[in-house]
Amino acid sequence: MNHKNQFKSLKGNPAKIGLLVLSLLLSGLGWANNDDPISMGSIVISKKINDYSIYGVSGEIRDTIEGQLAILGVSGKINDQWRWHTEYFGLFTERATGDLHDNRGRVALTYSQKFEDWRFSFRPLLEYINSEVENGFRLRPNVSLSHSLTLKEQDITPFVRLEPFYEQKTELVTMTLFTLGARWAIDSNIYISGSYIRGISHQRNTDIEGPSASLIIRL
């Protein structure tokens, strides 16, 4: 089948279009130098109880860092624009020098505002890190912009995100994460999220980049 026929086969098939968008994101955009490649996959499960949500994340990190991650958290509604979050984050990696356990406690607020099909959100997150490598507080303000699309009754939401890391000990911004991705609603309670992450280090000569994919289930 030639390329023209391949594109014709996508016409009128939003499921194939959604998969194509995700595959393009996950294959990488080729606009960085692959200094430290990284890839992530995770499953997210959440349960809403009144104005509260309990959620858990289980996943793996590969390539430059090899290990498993786990997140357990609770969030609550303050009003139509604001929510609070508190969570535990654990990263367990294997290295030549031995296992490394990275434990973090996090608190955050999220402000969201819709403008027709656009959504803007701002989330200042404060985490305390306790690991064999580093300890201390880190501030991670997160700004994101998304736009919901409907293609043949399929909901796809592209998004872009910016997140600098401010270290309390050094009083410096040590890294900035840029994320470009899309979320595809399979139904009202199941989503697939695919993104490509570029982490720019402000203190080292190497950056990180790579794909991330998540299956999101709301109970």
Secondary structure, DSSP 8 states (H G I E B T S, - for coil): --HHHHHHHHTT-HHHHHHHHHHHHHH----S--SEEEEEEEEEEEEEETTEEEEEEEEEEEETS-EEEEEEEEEEESSSSEEEEEEEEEEEEEETTEEEEEEEEEEEEEEEEEETTEEEEEEEEEEEEEESS-EEEEEEEEEEEEE-EEETTEEEEEEEEEEEEEETTTTEEEEEEEEEEEEEESSSSEEEEEEEEEEEESSSS--EEEEEEEEEEE-
